[in-house]
Amino acid sequence: SRCTLFYLSFAQASCSKNTDARLAKHLPDPHPPGRFRVTGVLQNNAEFARVFQYPTDSFLNPSKK
């Protein structure tokens, strides 16, 4: 569906391979690594949980948003 493609492209935009060197370089950066940017947003998105049918209280669909 269009919603599925939207969320996949959103996540893919922040996709990266994290090596120790890359993570060390990222420490002074005020922005979180891509993984946390994606999960932080999607965990708080009820539409995402509905589209991908995540059960309530799962990692990507916590009840407290």
mmCIF file of the C-alpha atoms, coordinates in Angstrom:
data_MODEL
# 
_entry.id   MODEL 
# 
loop_
_atom_site.group_PDB 
_atom_site.id 
_atom_site.type_symbol 
_atom_site.label_atom_id 
_atom_site.label_alt_id 
_atom_site.label_comp_id 
_atom_site.label_asym_id 
_atom_site.label_entity_id 
_atom_site.label_seq_id 
_atom_site.pdbx_PDB_ins_code 
_atom_site.Cartn_x 
_atom_site.Cartn_y 
_atom_site.Cartn_z 
_atom_site.occupancy 
_atom_site.B_iso_or_equiv 
_atom_site.pdbx_formal_charge 
_atom_site.auth_seq_id 
_atom_site.auth_comp_id 
_atom_site.auth_asym_id 
_atom_site.auth_atom_id 
_atom_site.pdbx_PDB_model_num 
ATOM 1  C CA . SER A 1 1  ? 0.000  0.000  0.000  1.00 0.00 ? 1  SER A CA 1 
ATOM 2  C CA . ARG A 1 2  ? 1.045  3.635  -0.215 1.00 0.00 ? 2  ARG A CA 1 
ATOM 3  C CA . CYS A 1 3  ? 1.270  3.862  3.560  1.00 0.00 ? 3  CYS A CA 1 
ATOM 4  C CA . THR A 1 4  ? 3.593  0.854  3.697  1.00 0.00 ? 4  THR A CA 1 
ATOM 5  C CA . LEU A 1 5  ? 5.861  2.366  1.059  1.00 0.00 ? 5  LEU A CA 1 
ATOM 6  C CA . PHE A 1 6  ? 5.877  5.689  2.887  1.00 0.00 ? 6  PHE A CA 1 
ATOM 7  C CA . TYR A 1 7  ? 7.051  4.141  6.159  1.00 0.00 ? 7  TYR A CA 1 
ATOM 8  C CA . LEU A 1 8  ? 9.628  1.937  4.421  1.00 0.00 ? 8  LEU A CA 1 
ATOM 9  C CA . SER A 1 9  ? 11.118 4.905  2.580  1.00 0.00 ? 9  SER A CA 1 
ATOM 10 C CA . PHE A 1 10 ? 11.105 6.945  5.800  1.00 0.00 ? 10 PHE A CA 1 
ATOM 11 C CA . ALA A 1 11 ? 13.117 4.260  7.589  1.00 0.00 ? 11 ALA A CA 1 
ATOM 12 C CA . GLN A 1 12 ? 15.412 3.600  4.648  1.00 0.00 ? 12 GLN A CA 1 
ATOM 13 C CA . ALA A 1 13 ? 16.415 7.266  4.507  1.00 0.00 ? 13 ALA A CA 1 
ATOM 14 C CA . SER A 1 14 ? 18.115 6.854  7.906  1.00 0.00 ? 14 SER A CA 1 
ATOM 15 C CA . CYS A 1 15 ? 19.564 3.412  7.232  1.00 0.00 ? 15 CYS A CA 1 
ATOM 16 C CA . SER A 1 16 ? 23.298 3.059  7.815  1.00 0.00 ? 16 SER A CA 1 
ATOM 17 C CA . LYS A 1 17 ? 25.914 0.555  8.896  1.00 0.00 ? 17 LYS A CA 1 
ATOM 18 C CA . ASN A 1 18 ? 27.374 1.504  12.255 1.00 0.00 ? 18 ASN A CA 1 
ATOM 19 C CA . THR A 1 19 ? 30.994 0.650  12.871 1.00 0.00 ? 19 THR A CA 1 
ATOM 20 C CA . ASP A 1 20 ? 32.839 1.490  16.075 1.00 0.00 ? 20 ASP A CA 1 
ATOM 21 C CA . ALA A 1 21 ? 34.648 4.299  14.238 1.00 0.00 ? 21 ALA A CA 1 
ATOM 22 C CA . ARG A 1 22 ? 31.398 5.742  12.928 1.00 0.00 ? 22 ARG A CA 1 
ATOM 23 C CA . LEU A 1 23 ? 29.756 5.601  16.347 1.00 0.00 ? 23 LEU A CA 1 
ATOM 24 C CA . ALA A 1 24 ? 32.771 7.298  17.962 1.00 0.00 ? 24 ALA A CA 1 
ATOM 25 C CA . LYS A 1 25 ? 32.576 10.045 15.351 1.00 0.00 ? 25 LYS A CA 1 
ATOM 26 C CA . HIS A 1 26 ? 28.863 10.432 16.119 1.00 0.00 ? 26 HIS A CA 1 
ATOM 27 C CA . LEU A 1 27 ? 29.324 10.982 19.887 1.00 0.00 ? 27 LEU A CA 1 
ATOM 28 C CA . PRO A 1 28 ? 29.669 14.792 19.748 1.00 0.00 ? 28 PRO A CA 1 
ATOM 29 C CA . ASP A 1 29 ? 26.761 15.066 17.284 1.00 0.00 ? 29 ASP A CA 1 
ATOM 30 C CA . PRO A 1 30 ? 23.614 16.422 19.001 1.00 0.00 ? 30 PRO A CA 1 
ATOM 31 C CA . HIS A 1 31 ? 21.377 14.229 16.826 1.00 0.00 ? 31 HIS A CA 1 
ATOM 32 C CA . PRO A 1 32 ? 20.706 10.588 17.666 1.00 0.00 ? 32 PRO A CA 1 
ATOM 33 C CA . PRO A 1 33 ? 21.860 7.799  15.324 1.00 0.00 ? 33 PRO A CA 1 
ATOM 34 C CA . GLY A 1 34 ? 19.448 6.867  12.533 1.00 0.00 ? 34 GLY A CA 1 
ATOM 35 C CA . ARG A 1 35 ? 18.110 3.790  14.299 1.00 0.00 ? 35 ARG A CA 1 
ATOM 36 C CA . PHE A 1 36 ? 16.840 5.876  17.194 1.00 0.00 ? 36 PHE A CA 1 
ATOM 37 C CA . ARG A 1 37 ? 15.515 8.619  14.921 1.00 0.00 ? 37 ARG A CA 1 
ATOM 38 C CA . VAL A 1 38 ? 13.386 6.050  13.132 1.00 0.00 ? 38 VAL A CA 1 
ATOM 39 C CA . THR A 1 39 ? 12.169 3.999  16.091 1.00 0.00 ? 39 THR A CA 1 
ATOM 40 C CA . GLY A 1 40 ? 11.512 7.094  18.195 1.00 0.00 ? 40 GLY A CA 1 
ATOM 41 C CA . VAL A 1 41 ? 9.203  8.524  15.562 1.00 0.00 ? 41 VAL A CA 1 
ATOM 42 C CA . LEU A 1 42 ? 7.494  5.267  14.606 1.00 0.00 ? 42 LEU A CA 1 
ATOM 43 C CA . GLN A 1 43 ? 6.884  4.147  18.189 1.00 0.00 ? 43 GLN A CA 1 
ATOM 44 C CA . ASN A 1 44 ? 4.769  7.265  18.628 1.00 0.00 ? 44 ASN A CA 1 
ATOM 45 C CA . ASN A 1 45 ? 2.787  6.848  15.422 1.00 0.00 ? 45 ASN A CA 1 
ATOM 46 C CA . ALA A 1 46 ? -0.528 5.007  15.790 1.00 0.00 ? 46 ALA A CA 1 
ATOM 47 C CA . GLU A 1 47 ? -1.030 4.886  12.013 1.00 0.00 ? 47 GLU A CA 1 
ATOM 48 C CA . PHE A 1 48 ? 2.294  3.058  11.587 1.00 0.00 ? 48 PHE A CA 1 
ATOM 49 C CA . ALA A 1 49 ? 1.243  0.452  14.166 1.00 0.00 ? 49 ALA A CA 1 
ATOM 50 C CA . ARG A 1 50 ? -2.085 0.001  12.404 1.00 0.00 ? 50 ARG A CA 1 
ATOM 51 C CA . VAL A 1 51 ? -0.562 -0.356 8.927  1.00 0.00 ? 51 VAL A CA 1 
ATOM 52 C CA . PHE A 1 52 ? 1.984  -2.958 10.062 1.00 0.00 ? 52 PHE A CA 1 
ATOM 53 C CA . GLN A 1 53 ? -0.434 -4.569 12.556 1.00 0.00 ? 53 GLN A CA 1 
ATOM 54 C CA . TYR A 1 54 ? 1.841  -4.312 15.588 1.00 0.00 ? 54 TYR A CA 1 
ATOM 55 C CA . PRO A 1 55 ? 0.096  -5.473 18.748 1.00 0.00 ? 55 PRO A CA 1 
ATOM 56 C CA . THR A 1 56 ? -0.346 -2.997 21.576 1.00 0.00 ? 56 THR A CA 1 
ATOM 57 C CA . ASP A 1 57 ? 2.597  -2.948 23.981 1.00 0.00 ? 57 ASP A CA 1 
ATOM 58 C CA . SER A 1 58 ? 5.028  -4.350 21.407 1.00 0.00 ? 58 SER A CA 1 
ATOM 59 C CA . PHE A 1 59 ? 8.384  -2.611 20.874 1.00 0.00 ? 59 PHE A CA 1 
ATOM 60 C CA . LEU A 1 60 ? 7.129  -0.504 17.955 1.00 0.00 ? 60 LEU A CA 1 
ATOM 61 C CA . ASN A 1 61 ? 3.659  0.068  19.415 1.00 0.00 ? 61 ASN A CA 1 
ATOM 62 C CA . PRO A 1 62 ? 3.923  0.949  23.101 1.00 0.00 ? 62 PRO A CA 1 
ATOM 63 C CA . SER A 1 63 ? 0.633  1.819  24.767 1.00 0.00 ? 63 SER A CA 1 
ATOM 64 C CA . LYS A 1 64 ? 2.136  4.997  26.244 1.00 0.00 ? 64 LYS A CA 1 
ATOM 65 C CA . LYS A 1 65 ? 2.924  7.301  23.332 1.00 0.00 ? 65 LYS A CA 1 
# 
